Amino acid sequence: MSMKRRWCIALLVLLGACASKDNMLYHWGSYPDQIYEGFQIESGNASPDKQLQKLQEEQQKAVSKGKALPPGFRAHMGYLYFQTGQTDQAAMAFEAEKKHFPESATYMDFALNQLRKP
């Protein structure tokens, strides 16, 4: 085996190790699946209460692993809180999203203003 080929294999192995799920910056868990299920109108698993419960479980897993929640996670929870009539919880989730991801401030402020409308 040539030296160039050995280096390519070593590089691929190293990149694969860096991309393992244990080394990810954020704890994604089932969050992408929850988003998908939320858009499936006829899915029995897509009720806001069930989605919220699953996301709360994922939030606890992230905390126990010392991982950060991904962008949009808190905002999505806020949306689900809003759908279930828990506007105080929704506002706290939107504020938390804005705090952790300042680039979302404009949209989170818009969402907060919608909560305050009669």
TAJOZI-V137700 format. One record per pair of residues at least 24 apart in sequence whose ideal C-beta (glycine too) atoms are under 10 Angstrom apart, sorted by the first residue. I is the first residue (numbers start at 1). J is the second residue. D is the distance in Angstrom with one decimal. If there is no record, write none. Layout:
I	J	D
I	J	D
This chain:
22	65	8.9
22	67	9.6
24	67	7.4
24	68	9.6
24	70	9.1
25	67	7.8
25	68	6.6
25	70	8.4
26	62	7.9
26	67	6.3
26	68	5.3
26	69	6.5
26	70	3.9
26	71	7.8
26	73	8.1
27	58	7.0
27	59	8.5
27	61	6.3
27	62	3.6
27	63	8.7
27	64	9.3
27	65	6.0
27	66	9.0
27	67	3.6
27	68	7.0
27	69	6.6
27	70	7.3
27	73	8.8
28	58	8.3
28	62	9.0
28	67	9.0
28	69	9.1
28	70	5.6
28	73	8.6
29	54	8.7
29	55	8.6
29	57	8.1
29	58	3.8
29	59	8.7
29	60	9.9
29	61	5.8
29	62	7.0
29	65	9.6
29	67	9.1
29	69	9.3
29	70	9.0
29	73	9.2
30	54	6.1
30	55	8.2
30	57	8.4
30	58	5.9
30	61	9.3
31	55	6.9
31	58	6.0
31	59	9.5
31	62	9.5
31	69	8.3
31	70	6.3
31	72	8.2
31	73	5.8
31	76	7.6
31	77	9.8
32	70	9.0
33	58	9.9
34	58	7.9
34	73	9.4
34	76	7.5
34	77	9.8
34	80	9.0
35	72	8.3
35	73	9.8
35	76	6.9
38	76	7.9
38	79	8.8
38	80	8.2
38	83	9.7
47	80	9.6
47	83	9.1
47	84	9.1
48	79	8.4
48	80	4.7
48	81	8.4
48	82	8.7
48	83	4.1
48	84	5.1
48	85	9.5
48	86	9.7
49	80	8.2
49	83	8.8
49	84	6.0
50	80	9.6
51	76	8.3
51	77	8.9
51	79	9.5
51	80	5.5
51	83	8.9
51	84	9.6
52	76	9.4
52	77	6.7
52	79	9.7
52	80	4.4
52	81	6.9
52	83	8.5
52	84	6.6
52	86	8.7
52	89	9.2
53	80	9.5
54	80	9.9
55	80	7.0
55	93	10.0
56	80	9.7
68	100	7.6
69	96	8.9
69	97	9.1
69	100	7.4
69	101	9.7
70	100	9.9
70	101	9.4
71	97	8.1
71	100	8.1
71	101	5.2
71	103	8.5
71	104	7.3
72	97	7.4
72	101	8.1
72	104	7.9
72	107	10.0
73	97	7.8
73	100	9.0
73	101	9.6
74	98	8.7
74	99	8.8
74	100	6.8
74	101	8.3
74	104	9.1
74	108	9.1
75	100	10.0
75	101	8.5
75	104	6.7
75	107	7.6
75	108	6.7
75	111	7.3
78	108	8.2
78	111	6.8
78	112	9.0
78	115	8.7
79	111	7.8
81	115	9.7
82	111	8.1
82	114	8.4
82	115	6.8
87	115	5.4
87	116	8.9
88	115	9.1
90	114	9.7
90	115	6.0
91	115	5.6
91	116	8.5
